[in-house]
């Protein structure tokens, strides 16, 4: 357990930040999952619409520091390839 005031504050800040980051990543996963379900059902128009909503969410995760830039780019690229293959 923390012995100094600054360490106690750090613990509070870390808990708050962790909750925010967890919620952001959960949001990203939800948007990606919507695209993947549309792809698996074979609905190209629905998949494209969901992809248009998921793309900014992935980029936002990068700007907020929750996800690495290359990870988001890779996910976007792979989703786009799967949508175009429909």
FENLINMO-V667323 format. One record per pair of residues at least 4 apart in sequence whose C-alpha atoms are under 7 Angstrom apart, sorted by the first residue. I is the first residue (numbers start at 0). J is the second residue. If there is no record, write none. Layout:
i = {I,I}
j = {J,J}
This chain:
i = {1,1,2,3,4,5,6,7,8,9,10,11,12,13,14,15,16,17,18,19,20,20,21,22,23,23,24,24,25,26,27,27,27,28,29,30,30,31,31,32,33,33,34,34,34,34,35,36,37,37,37,37,38,38,38,38,41,42,43,43,43,44,45,46,46,47,47,48,49,50,52,53,54,54,55,56,57,57,58,58,59,60,60,60,61,61,61,61,66,66,67,68,69,70,71,72,73,74,75,76,77,78,79,80,81}
j = {6,7,6,7,8,9,10,11,12,13,14,15,16,17,18,19,20,21,22,23,24,65,25,26,27,60,28,65,29,30,31,56,57,32,33,34,53,35,53,36,37,49,38,46,49,50,39,40,41,42,45,46,42,43,46,82,85,46,47,82,85,48,49,50,82,51,82,52,53,54,56,57,58,75,59,60,61,71,62,71,63,64,65,66,65,66,67,68,70,71,71,72,73,74,75,76,77,78,79,80,81,82,83,84,85}
